[in-house]
């Protein structure tokens, strides 16, 4: 669903030690921050005056902003490069990142296609093998497309006959995609190219002669990374023709906020169109019968009253995953010939656990459930009768189960905080799973432990918390601990492997991840309890997690850091503003920091469903009450803070972080001399919101971040 429009911890070395008598402030003189010009700008919100002195930093492409970024980066990188622990941290991170990674195989005509990274490649190439274990042949290497690895391979789709590979490229981290087509018989790209694609699905027609995609109108030259995105449309591109000749299939000139994502059914008969409106987890479904020359868009489900996800079809009978009358989701069957709601049929009912995904291979539904923030997989036949559960290696996250309806096998991966993704092959005839690829990483998983506990939030809500550490970790009250959170957009945070996180655990640090309200772990009510006027619940849950860790003597305020990305960056900014004394360090990344103006840039308008809008008087008061930018106060001792963003982030535009950094540096200058912790902003170049970031940049960012945290928590090497 379109909650993906805002989505998404680390560390490493020998063994972590606490410096006896170490102070948490800087050993040297306070940092000399670059001067940031202030403007005399005041906005009137429903009779209340709100100053915005750093408005000019929203113009992320102006020469003055570029000079400010350069000055901030000079200070930040000079400070980080001077930290004595950084070289060892960088070396350990490089070692842990250097392991083989495989994507799920896709079979066409006896050949298998999958991504494979040998360890430190910036981007993962696509390979082909004849037979699953045959010799690999290179199909496409995105590492050759740029010298610094910043042109990333995005989505890729094989035509049904296996003749063509359509693939998208993202330049410098932007959400914009350019699609190209490679002839797999010759290995040469066709002349076909489609541009200005964003937030799109992709669907080949059954004859492999063309495909459907979604795009926006070409933006103005100076607004590609900041201008608002409205009026998405679905087009059909026929191979061998220019994009200007593409056929418009779905558009609504009267609905600028409606978006459309089109996929083609396995039998090639129908185009299924998800109609989305912002990040609200409610959508409509349309369809087009492709066997009729005069393509007509037909309505299947209308009203934006619930979530509807297309799973598969038997002819005109469509299987739809929905939370309509089922907060934790159920599977329904809707016949396109009689789509009236009183004709819908329930196939798999709602369970005690939330359904997070369903796929259909042959006549078997693979249903992934969320049980206390970890995955379980259960199988059902086409009529909805249970066929048992898939045995998993432990508590963790499962992904995959993709493939054509006619496939005899499917692939899935399993991972958790201390288990790198392992790829499994599942054979439908026997119901047996076997390991296809198990990565070998330079650490011993058996040396680590993960525990799921529950704590109580401010209003009595029971919240799950997963704590990972080295085995033998003692409740000394002094363990360096990283608390990571998200809490929004119905996105569930399940255990997953990260070389950076593993390095932190390897050092002897603790990683704690609570499943905050606002996520999707317990269905729609859990999500809605952390959105709009109830957003404070998310911050309360995060604060309560910190207090639990301290009460259980896992850590203390002087050894506790908080981290989050995107909506999680908002979480960190709001929480450190509300309870600055509770944390020693804060790591807000690509965060939404100005809650009064977020809707004015790129896809920010779509988040109004989640946050509300300052244009509404009641919602304005709520937003102003927690907006990180507007709740920083002079004279307060804030935690040591490293803000991270990127110059080409067109999801959460970097102006958010720029303004927050300027304001935090301003108030930190006015703090008492004995508590002026460093406030730094690290602006990555030729990068975006996170997806497709080259491995080399990931390692550098992790090394910088953990070196900063090592310093801020008052830690030293043995």
N, C-alpha and C positions, 0 to 999 in steps of 0.2 A: 504494500500500500504506500501512499504518498507520505506517510510519516517519515520515510527515508529522506525527505527534503531537508531534514535537520538531524543529522545524526552526529563515536563514535564513536599506565604506570610502568614504570621501568627501573633499572639500576645494575651495577656489577663490580666485582673485585675479589679480594681474598676473604677476610672475615672482618666484620664491622666492629669497631671498638669505640667506646665513648671516651672522649678526652677528659681526664679528671680535671675538674675546675674550669672546664671550657666555658666560655661565655658564648651566648647565641648571637651576639652582634658582630660587627666587623672588627677585625683586629687593627685595621688601618684607619685612616681618617675617613669620615663620611664621604660618600660619593658626590662628585660634582656633576649634577644632572644638567643636561642641555637646557637652556632657557626655552620655554614654550610660550609663544605669543598668545595673549588672551584678547578676545574680541568682546565688545559691549553688545552682546546679543541676549535678549530676554524674550521668551515666548509666553503668551497668555493661554493657559489651559483652563478654560471654564472659570475664569476669574482668578486663577492662581498664577503668579509670576514665577517662571523657572528660568534661571540663567543657563546659557550654553556657551561658555567662553571659548571652548575648543572646537567649535563647529567647523572651522576651516580644515581640520584634520580629516573630515569626511571626504574631502576631495583627494582621494588617494593617489591620483595621477598628476597632481600639481607639482611644479618645481619646488615650492616651499615645503610641501609635505615630504617630497623626496629628500630634501636637505635635512629635515627633522629626523626621518628614518635613518639616514646615514649617520647622523650624530649619535642617535640612540644606539644603533648597532655597534658603532665604534666603542662606546662606553661598555656595552654589554659583552661583546666578544673579547675586549681587552680584559675585563674582569674575569670572565669564565676561563679564558686561556691561561690566566695566571694562577688558577687554583691547582695546587700540587697534586691532587688526587686524579685530575682529569685524564692524564695519559694512561694510567693503569685501568681506569674505568673504560676508556675507549678501547683499549686492547682486549679486555674481557668481553665487552659487547660485540666486538668484531668476531671473536672466537665463537660466541654463542649464536650469532646470526649466520654463521657459515655452516649451514646444513641444507640438504636437498629438500625441496618442497614441490609437491605435485598437486595439480588440480584434478577434479573429477573427470574421468575419461568420457568421451562422447563417441559412439560407434556409428559409422556410416560405411556400408558396403564392405564389411570385413576389416576396415581400418579403424584404428582408435586415435583420437585427437585429444591432447591434454596439454596443459601448461607444465613446465618444469623449470625450476630455478636451481642452479648448481650450488647456490649458497649465498654468494655476494654479488650476483648480477643485479643491477639496478632495477631491471624489469624482467618479468618471466616470459621466455619465448614459448611459442606453440610448437609442439612436435606431433608427428604421425608415426604410428607403427602398424605393420601388418600383423594382426593378432595382438592380444593384450601384452604379451611378453616379447614381441618382436623387436628388432633393432630400431632405435629411434631415428627419424629423419626430420630435420629442421623444416618447418613450414613458414614461420614468421618470427623474426627476432626484432622486437621493438627497441633493443639496445642500440641498433644501428641507425635509428631515426634522429638521434640527437647526441651530441658529444658528452652531455652531462646527465643523461638519463631522464630528462624532465618531460620528454614526450612519452606518454604512458599508453599501453594497450588497455582499452576499456572493455566493453562487452564484445563477444564474438559469437557468431551463429553460423552453423553449417547448413547448406541447402539440403533438402530431403534426399536428393540423388547423390550427395557427396561431391558434387562437381565444384561448388563454390564455397568460399569462406568469406562472409561479410564480417568486418571488424571495425571497431571505432577507436579513434585516437583522441586523447586529451592532452592539450598543450599547456605545459607549465602549471598543472593542477586545477585548471578551470573546469567547471561543470559542462561547458560546451563540448560537444562531440562532433567529430567529422568521420563519416562512415565511408569505407572503401571496400572493394570486392576483389578477392584474389582468385584466379583460375587455378585450381589445385592440380590440374593436369599439366599445365605449363609452368606453374609457380610464378606467374606474372600477374600484376594487378591490371584489371580492366580500367578503362578511362572513367568509369562511373565514380561519382563522388557526391555525397549529400552533406550539406553543412547546416549549422545553426540548430543542431539537434540537442535537446536537453530534456532530462526526466522522461525518457522514452523507453518503451518496449520495442521489440523488433519481431517481425513475422514474415518468413518466407511463404510465398504461395506454393501450393502443392506441386506445380509444374516446375518449380525452381527458376522461374523466369523473372521474378521480381520480388519486392518486399514492401511491407508497410512500416512506417516510422512516424514519430511525432516531432514537430519542430515549432519554433517561434519565428516571427518575422526577423529579418536581419536587423540588428540594433544599429543605432548611430555609432559612428567610429569611436567617439569618446565615451560611450556608455556601455560597452560590451561587458565590463566587469562590475558595473554598479547600477545600470538601468533596470527598472522593474520589468518582470516577465509576465505578460498577459497574452491572451488569445492564442493558446496552443492549438495546433491543428494536426490531423492525421493525413498523411499523403501515401500514395502508392507509387513506387519507383520501378519502372520496367528496365531491365538490364539493356544496356546499349543506347540509352537515351539520356539527354542532359537533365539535370535537376529542374530546370525551368519548365520542362514538359511533364513533370510529375502530376499525377491525378489527385485532386483534392477529394478526400473521402469523408472526413468528419470535421466540422467547424461550427461554431456558434457565435456569430457576430454580436448577439445580444447578451452574451455571458463571458465577459473578459476573464473571470477567475476560473472558469471551467477548464480542466485539463483532460487529455485523452491519451490512453495507453492501449495500443492494439496488439493482440496476439492472434495467431491462426491456430485453429484446432488441429489435432494430429491427423485427422482425415482430410484436411485441406478444404473442408466445406464452408467453415464459418470464420469470419473475423470477429473476435470478441473484443469489445471496447470498454475498458474501465473508465468511467467518468468521475474524476476527482475534483474536489473543491477545497483547496488549501490542505493543511495537514489534518483536518478533521477526519477521524476514522469512520467516515460515513461516505458512501459513494453510490453511484448508479451503474448499471450494466446495459450496454447496447450491443447489438450484433448486426452483422451484414452477411447475407447468404451469397457466397462468392460464386455459386453455380448459376446465378442469374446475372446476365450481362449488365443490366441496369442496376448497379449496386444501390440498395436502399438501406438506410440506417433504421433498424427496428429497435423498439424499446423492450427490454427484458425485465429490468427492475428499476423503478424510479422512486423519487421522493427523498433521497439523501437521509434515510431514517436509520440506517445501520451499515455495517461493513459487509460487502459481498465480494468474494474472491473466486474466480473461475478455476476449477480443478481439472475437469476433463468432460468428455461427452460420449454418449452412445447415440449417434444420430442427432436428432433434435432434442434429446434429453440431456440437459446440462447439469453437472454436479457443481454445487456452489457452497463454499465454506462461508458461514455467516454468524454474526452474533445477534441477529434478529430473534427476539424472544429467547435468547440464550447468551447470557453475559460471558460465558466461557467458551462459546462457539459450538456449532454443530454443523453437520453436512446435510444439505438439502438437495433434492432433485427438482428441476424446473423444466417443463417441456416448452420449448419455444413456440409451439403451435397453440398452447393453452397456458400462457404465463400468469393467469390470474392467481392471486395469492391463496385463494381457497383450494387451488389445485396442486400446490406445492406438496412434496412428500419428504418426510424425514428419513434419511438413510442411516446416519450415525448420530445418536443423540448427544446432548451435552453431558459431560462427565464432571466429576469432582475437580479434575485438573483442567487447565486451560489448553485448548488446542492451539498450537502455534503454526503448524503447517500440515498440509496434506498433499500427497501426490498419488497418481493412479498409473500403475504399470500392469499391463494385461488386465486381469480382473481383480487386482489386489490394491486396496488403499493402504498406503504407508502414512500413518497418522503420528505426528510428533506432538507430545504433550509436555507441558511445563508443570513440574511438581516441585514447589518450593525453589524455583529458579534453576532447576536442572532438568534435562530432557529425559523423557521416556518415549519409546517407539512401540506402537501397537499396530497390528495388522487386522484388516477386515476384508471380507469378500465384497463383490459388487452389490450384494443385497444388504450389506451392513452387518453381517454376522461376524463375530469375533473369530480371529484365527491366531490368537495368542500375541505374545510380546517378543520383541527382539532383545536378546541378551546383550547388554552393553558392558564395557570393561569397568565402569564405575560411575561416579557422579561427574557429569560434564555436559558437553554440548555436541549435538549431532547435526550434520547438514548433508544435503545431497538428495538421493532417491529421485534423480532426474532420469529422463529417457523417454523414448517413444512408447506409446501404448503397446506396441507389438514386441517390445524388447524382452529378451529372456533373462536379462541380468540388469542390475542397477548398482550404483556405487554410492558410498556415503563415507563421511569422515567423523572421527571422534576426537575430542580434545578437552582438556581442562587446564587449570593454571600451571600444572607441572607435567603435562603430557602434550608434546607436539602433535599436530594433526596427523592421525594415522588413517590411511585410505583403505577401505574395505570393499570387497566385491560380494554382492548378494545374488545368489542364483535362485530364481523363482521356482524352478522345478523341484529343487531339493530343500529350499528354505535355509540353506547353509551360507554362513558368512566366512570369508577367508581374507586374510591380510593381503592387500596388493602392494602397498608401499608403506613402510614404517621408517621414518627418518631417524638418523643417528645423530644425536646432539652431544656436545662436550659437557655433559653433566650426568649425574646419577639420579633419576626420578625418585628412587627409593629413599633418598636422603631428605625428602621433603614431605610435608603433610598439609592436608586441607581439611578444614572442619566447618560444618554448617551449624550455626547457632541462631537463636532468635533473641531479640531485645524489644523493649517497649518504648514507643515514641511518646512524645509529650501528651498526646490525647488518649493514650492507652492502646494504640494500634500495635499489633505484633508484627515485627519486620524481620525478614531473614537477613543474615549476615554471613558471608563466607570469608573465613580467615585462613590464609596460607602462610607457611613459615618453614624454616628448617626443623627437622625433628629434634626434639629435646629443648625447644624454646621454653624458657622459664618465665613465669609471670612475675618479673622483677620490677615492673613499673617503669622501666627505662628502655624498652626495646624501640628502636627507630621504626616508626610505623607510617605507612602510606595509606590513607583513606581515600578511595576512589569512588565517585558517584556520577549518576546521570539524571534519572528521575524525570522523564517526560516523553511525550509523543507516542505513548503506548509501546515504547521500545523496551524489550526485556534484556537485562544484562545477565548473561549466562557465562559460566567459566570458559575461558579461552586462553590459549598459550600465547605468550609474547616473550621473545628473547630478552627484551628490556626488563619486563617484570621478573623474569627468572634470574636475571643478574642481581636485581634488588634482593630477592630471596636468598640467592647464593652468598650475598654479603652478610646475611644474618638479619636482614630486615623483615618486617611483617607487612603483608599486603591484605587489606581488609576492604571488601566490596559489599556494601549493603544494597538490597533491592528496594529502592525508595518508591513511595507512591508517585504516580505520574507515569510509571512504566506499565508494561502489559503482563506482568508475572501472574496476576490473579484476575485477569479479565477486565472488562470495561469498568466496573466500579473502582478498581485499583487505579486505573488510569485517571478517571474523572475526579478522584479524590485528590489529585495533585495538579490540577489545571485551573486556569482562570482565577476566580476569587479564592480558590483553595490551594493556590501555589505555595503558600507558606507551609503547608503540610510537608512538602518536599524538603524544605530547609530544616524544619523541625526534626524530620526523620534523620537527616544527615548529622545534625548537631547531637541528637540522641545516640547515634552510632559512635560518635567521638567520645561522648560521656561514658558509654558502655565500655569502650576499650580502656578508658582511664580507670573506671570503677573496678574492672576486672584485673587491674594492674598489668595489663599487656603493655601499656605505654603511659606516657604523661604528656601534658601539654607541651613541654619543651622538647619532646621527641616526636611530635605528631605533625605530619604534613597532609594537606588535602590536595586533590587533583581531580580535574574533570575537563572534558572537551566539548565544545559547541554548546548545547544546552547544559552540559556539565560544567562548562566554563562559567556560564551564568550562575550555576549552583555554587561554585567556589567563590565567585565575586560577591554574591549576596550573603553567603554564610560568613565570610571573613569580615564583611561589613557589620554583620549583626553580632558576631561573637569573636572579635579579634584576639581576645586573650586566650582563646581555647586552642590556638594553633601556633606552631613555631614557623611554619612555612606554608605558602599557598602557590599552586601551579595552575592558574586559569589559562586554558588553551582555546584559541579560536572562539572565544565566548561572545554571547549576546549580552552586551554590557549597558547599552542605552535602551531601556525598555520603553522610552517615549517616542523613539524614532526608528525602531528596527524595521517597521513595515514600509519604509520609504525606499528600500534598496532591494534589488534583484528579486528573490523569491520570498523576502521577508514578509510581504503581505499575507502569505499563506499561513503564517504562524499565529495570526490573530485568533484563529479557532482555539489555539492552545493557550495563548497568553492573555488575549483581550487587546484592546486598542486604546491609546491615549485620547483618541477622538471621542470616546464614550466617557461621560463624566464619572460614572461609578468605577469603570475599569481603570480610568486614569489614576484615581486615588490608590487602587490596589497596586498598580504598576510602579507609581512613584514611591510607594511604601517599601519596595524591595529592590528597585533598580540599582545595580551595583554602582554605576556612575554617580548617581544622585544621593547615595547614602554614605559616602566617604566624608569623614568629619575631621576638621583640623584639630591637632593636639592629641590625637588618639595613637596608641602604639599598635600599628598593624604588623602582621607577620612579614617576614622576608618573602618577597613576591617576585616570581619570574613569570612574566606574561609572554605567551608565545602565539604568534600569528604568521600569516604569509601574505606576500604582496599581491598574489593572484587568487586569493580566496573570494570567489563570487557567490558563495553560499552565505556565510556570515562575513560581511565585508570587513576588512581590517580596521576601518575607521572606528569600530567599536573598541577594539583593543588600544588603538592610538589614544583615544580620548580618555579611556580608563587609566592608562599609564600616565598621561599628563596630569590628570587630577590626583592620582595616588602619589606621584612624586611631589606635587604641590603641597598636599597635606602632610606628607612625611617630613618635608623640610621644617614644618612647624611643630613636629613632635618633640617631646623632651629629648635632650641630647643622648641620654643613656638607652634610648629604645628606637633609634633611627635605623631600622633594618633596611637592607638594600631593596630597591624597587627597580627592576630591570625589565625591559621589553626586548624580546628576540624576534626579529622579523626575517623570516626565511624568504629568499628570493627564488623566483621561478618555481613556486609551489602554491598549493591551494588549501582546500579544507582538509585534506588528508589522503584521499584516495589517489593511488598512483604515484605517491611520493617515492623517489628513488631510494634504494636501500642505503646508499652512502649518506644521504641526508638524514634518514631515520637514525642511523648510528650516531652521526654528529649531534643531532638534536638530543638524543637520549644521553649521550656523554655530557653535554653541556648541562642538561637538566639535573642529572644525578650528581654531578660535581657541585652544582649550586646547592642542592639539597644536603649533600654531605657537609658543606660549609655551614649552611643555615641551622642544621640540627646540632652543631657543635661536636662533630665526629672527626676522628682521625684514624690513620692507618696504624697497625700494630707497631 
